Amino acid sequence: MGENRQLRLKRNIKQGEAISLDLFDMVTAPIPEPGVGQFLMKTVALGTSPAQRAYLMGADSRFHEPLDIGELMRGRGIGSVLKSNHPDYKVGDVVACSTGWQDYSIQDGDQTRMPVKTLQKIHAPSEPLYLHLGTLGASGFAAYYGLLDVAKPVKGDTVLVSSCAGGVGSIAAQIAKLKGCTVVGIAGGPDKCAWIKSKLGIDHAIDYKNEDIYEKLAEYCPNGVDVYFDNVGGETLDAALKNLALRGRIVICGLISTEYHEPPLPGPRHYYNLIYKRARMEGFFVWDYFEQFADAEAELTDWYKQGRIKPTERVFKGLEAAPEALQSLFSGVDTGIKVIEL
Ligand SMILES: NC(=O)c1ccc[n+]([C@@H]2O[C@H](COP(=O)([O-])OP(=O)(O)OC[C@H]3O[C@@H](n4cnc5c(N)ncnc54)[C@H](OP(=O)(O)O)[C@@H]3O)[C@@H](O)[C@H]2O)c1
């Protein structure tokens, strides 16, 4: 009988504390057996999400249910069915779902207990499978629906994307280019700015760590920002609000720069521009689109196969590298979608 390695929470982090590599214990347990109506899944890859930070924050967690000490780290993964007592899942099926940070998991396929559906059977898997957690998965779907359904860019629009060298941002920027828009990306540091221009083919890059965003927006968006795809909130959101075009659309995807600040920071100063520019600011939640995921997956896969969308996964190797992958989201050292291949 084999072993199931698991990463379990060792201690909570405090407000403002950086993610360190010693937050988890690696433990082993027997590989579980599926019961009636269940299947056993072997994890092939794990995704990462800034939301996972909240799981580590104990009582300080505002938006997500925190983990107890000793509990298995929560996270989305992809893998194949090894054993099945479930009529809808057969051995060899590829599934993306909440696996947790472990080699094997038991799933029951029951989505009725959850507030939103997240278990996705992949009918025509692309290789490598981790693409279905990133470019062809949740990151790609957030970029696809946030941009195309919420902001609805049209050819010739100027689209601004923050955390453009990050996971969702790197795909949103490419989709905007593909739709004939002028794309301005914001990223931290000259290397990331060079990367978003060369890898993603965007028009202009702003290094928010070393350049004045307000000045650069005025230079690169002389007619204003038609669409702002916001991953970071804070001062960058304010700069976008100030530079909005008439009937501009701001899509709130995430707010990584302020999300974990306690007490919560004051809101943007330039939101009056929503009135003057008859503009709209709207949030969205990718899992609300669950029933339409197959449509996004099909189109993203076509674009990927045609070379019109470049995957941006940064692959960390082995379950033991999962804390480093999570850390890299907040340290900003890596580009693209961070995934862990087991
Ligand atoms: N609404 C939805 O349904 C949905 C779905 C998925 C993700 N999200 C949200 O979308 C955003 C992007 O997610 P992702 O997974 O692709 O993450 P990501 O953008 O890859 O996040 C990591 C990057 O964020 C930037 N960053 C980190 N700390 C920052 C700070 N304090 N200020 C400014 N930038 C900072 C860094 O890039 P730089 O080096 O360039 O600063 C870092 O590389 C997140 O806020 C996430 O929570 C929302």
The ligand as a Gaussian input file, in Angstrom:
#p B3LYP/6-31G(d) Opt

LIG

0 1
 N      -12.854000      37.570000      -9.353000
 C      -12.500000      36.311000      -9.527000
 O      -13.317000      35.411000      -9.726000
 C      -11.037000      35.972000      -9.443000
 C      -10.534000      34.746000      -9.964000
 C       -9.154000      34.511000      -9.908000
 C       -8.306000      35.461000      -9.329000
 N       -8.859000      36.600000      -8.807000
 C       -8.011000      37.669000      -8.285000
 O       -7.321000      38.191000      -9.394000
 C       -6.045000      38.675000      -9.017000
 C       -4.991000      37.976000      -9.865000
 O       -4.922000      36.606000      -9.478000
 P       -3.692000      35.710000      -9.929000
 O       -3.927000      34.367000      -9.378000
 O       -3.468000      35.888000     -11.375000
 O       -2.525000      36.379000      -9.111000
 P       -1.276000      37.190000      -9.690000
 O       -1.755000      38.399000     -10.424000
 O       -0.357000      36.270000     -10.395000
 O       -0.663000      37.643000      -8.315000
 C        0.697000      37.740000      -8.097000
 C        1.209000      39.083000      -8.563000
 O        0.513000      40.127000      -7.903000
 C        1.361000      41.244000      -7.813000
 N        1.332000      41.717000      -6.446000
 C        1.581000      41.017000      -5.336000
 N        1.489000      41.809000      -4.243000
 C        1.166000      43.042000      -4.727000
 C        0.938000      44.302000      -4.109000
 N        1.000000      44.439000      -2.775000
 N        0.636000      45.354000      -4.913000
 C        0.551000      45.231000      -6.248000
 N        0.763000      44.047000      -6.884000
 C        1.064000      42.993000      -6.121000
 C        2.782000      40.790000      -8.158000
 O        3.069000      41.268000      -9.443000
 P        4.019000      42.551000      -9.616000
 O        5.410000      42.085000      -9.392000
 O        3.762000      43.021000     -10.991000
 O        3.590000      43.526000      -8.560000
 C        2.650000      39.277000      -8.172000
 O        3.524000      38.657000      -9.074000
 C       -5.915000      38.378000      -7.520000
 O       -6.246000      39.541000      -6.791000
 C       -6.944000      37.274000      -7.297000
 O       -7.391000      37.271000      -5.967000
 C      -10.177000      36.868000      -8.862000

